[in-house]
Amino acid sequence: MTTAGNNDNRRKPIPGSAAEALEIAETHFLPKRSDGTPAPAEVHEFDLGYLICLVALPKVDAGRPPELGGAHLVISKETGEASYIPNLPPELAISLYRRSRSES
């Protein structure tokens, strides 16, 4: 894993693999189970980065229905920047990320 600077002068790790992207995501995003381990996630690699999607959110209260909403996380291959993307199917989330990068 390498690092890149950003506008606040902190260096961000740049993932070189899906495993490294998941490691970065754990510091930003992944909720913990009751035993302290991260909730399971899937990593989808694409040309600009890694899309991190939760497989299943841990239940906070068994008596309540699951919460709707949420987000995916993209870790940029170029800068290591973490970006939140709406909870859409992976192909749509990746397309949205690409559009957001082309507009900036």
C-alpha positions as a Python dict, from the first residue, in 0.01 Angstrom:
ca = {
    (1, 'M'): (0, 0, 0),
    (2, 'T'): (132, 346, -86),
    (3, 'T'): (16, 685, 38),
    (4, 'A'): (-94, 1010, -124),
    (5, 'G'): (-123, 1359, 22),
    (6, 'N'): (-446, 1552, 20),
    (7, 'N'): (-547, 1913, 69),
    (8, 'D'): (-521, 1892, 450),
    (9, 'N'): (-163, 1753, 426),
    (10, 'R'): (-250, 1412, 575),
    (11, 'R'): (-131, 1116, 373),
    (12, 'K'): (-390, 862, 265),
    (13, 'P'): (-313, 499, 194),
    (14, 'I'): (-366, 395, -168),
    (15, 'P'): (-486, 37, -194),
    (16, 'G'): (-299, -203, -417),
    (17, 'S'): (-549, -485, -374),
    (18, 'A'): (-905, -560, -270),
    (19, 'A'): (-778, -675, 71),
    (20, 'E'): (-602, -342, 127),
    (21, 'A'): (-916, -152, 20),
    (22, 'L'): (-1118, -349, 275),
    (23, 'E'): (-860, -267, 543),
    (24, 'I'): (-897, 105, 464),
    (25, 'A'): (-1277, 74, 464),
    (26, 'E'): (-1273, -74, 814),
    (27, 'T'): (-1139, 258, 947),
    (28, 'H'): (-1410, 464, 772),
    (29, 'F'): (-1715, 258, 734),
    (30, 'L'): (-1767, -94, 849),
    (31, 'P'): (-1991, -146, 1150),
    (32, 'K'): (-1888, -397, 1411),
    (33, 'R'): (-2069, -708, 1523),
    (34, 'S'): (-2135, -761, 1893),
    (35, 'D'): (-1808, -956, 1920),
    (36, 'G'): (-1612, -659, 1780),
    (37, 'T'): (-1538, -807, 1438),
    (38, 'P'): (-1627, -606, 1126),
    (39, 'A'): (-1955, -680, 952),
    (40, 'P'): (-1901, -885, 636),
    (41, 'A'): (-1845, -686, 317),
    (42, 'E'): (-1789, -749, -52),
    (43, 'V'): (-1523, -567, -253),
    (44, 'H'): (-1585, -494, -621),
    (45, 'E'): (-1271, -382, -803),
    (46, 'F'): (-1312, -153, -1105),
    (47, 'D'): (-1086, 75, -1308),
    (48, 'L'): (-1107, 378, -1074),
    (49, 'G'): (-1121, 208, -736),
    (50, 'Y'): (-1279, -44, -505),
    (51, 'L'): (-1649, -45, -417),
    (52, 'I'): (-1709, -174, -63),
    (53, 'C'): (-2061, -309, 0),
    (54, 'L'): (-2193, -448, 327),
    (55, 'V'): (-2323, -802, 295),
    (56, 'A'): (-2558, -773, 593),
    (57, 'L'): (-2584, -510, 862),
    (58, 'P'): (-2569, -649, 1214),
    (59, 'K'): (-2899, -627, 1400),
    (60, 'V'): (-2893, -381, 1686),
    (61, 'D'): (-3223, -493, 1838),
    (62, 'A'): (-3384, -824, 1746),
    (63, 'G'): (-3729, -672, 1810),
    (64, 'R'): (-3687, -402, 1546),
    (65, 'P'): (-3706, -445, 1169),
    (66, 'P'): (-3383, -393, 973),
    (67, 'E'): (-3298, -31, 897),
    (68, 'L'): (-3322, 83, 537),
    (69, 'G'): (-3081, 313, 362),
    (70, 'G'): (-2710, 319, 409),
    (71, 'A'): (-2429, 370, 165),
    (72, 'H'): (-2144, 199, -10),
    (73, 'L'): (-1788, 323, 7),
    (74, 'V'): (-1545, 369, -283),
    (75, 'I'): (-1171, 385, -219),
    (76, 'S'): (-992, 559, -509),
    (77, 'K'): (-703, 372, -670),
    (78, 'E'): (-542, 705, -761),
    (79, 'T'): (-564, 904, -437),
    (80, 'G'): (-688, 670, -164),
    (81, 'E'): (-983, 905, -108),
    (82, 'A'): (-1290, 745, 49),
    (83, 'S'): (-1623, 848, -106),
    (84, 'Y'): (-1970, 749, 6),
    (85, 'I'): (-2207, 634, -269),
    (86, 'P'): (-2581, 561, -229),
    (87, 'N'): (-2680, 204, -153),
    (88, 'L'): (-2747, 98, -512),
    (89, 'P'): (-2664, -227, -692),
    (90, 'P'): (-2287, -240, -750),
    (91, 'E'): (-2303, -165, -1125),
    (92, 'L'): (-2516, 146, -1067),
    (93, 'A'): (-2303, 263, -774),
    (94, 'I'): (-1987, 231, -986),
    (95, 'S'): (-2154, 419, -1272),
    (96, 'L'): (-2256, 698, -1033),
    (97, 'Y'): (-1900, 721, -899),
    (98, 'R'): (-1761, 744, -1254),
    (99, 'R'): (-2007, 1023, -1340),
    (100, 'S'): (-1920, 1215, -1023),
    (101, 'R'): (-1547, 1196, -1109),
    (102, 'S'): (-1598, 1308, -1469),
    (103, 'E'): (-1798, 1612, -1352),
    (104, 'S'): (-1529, 1731, -1108),
}
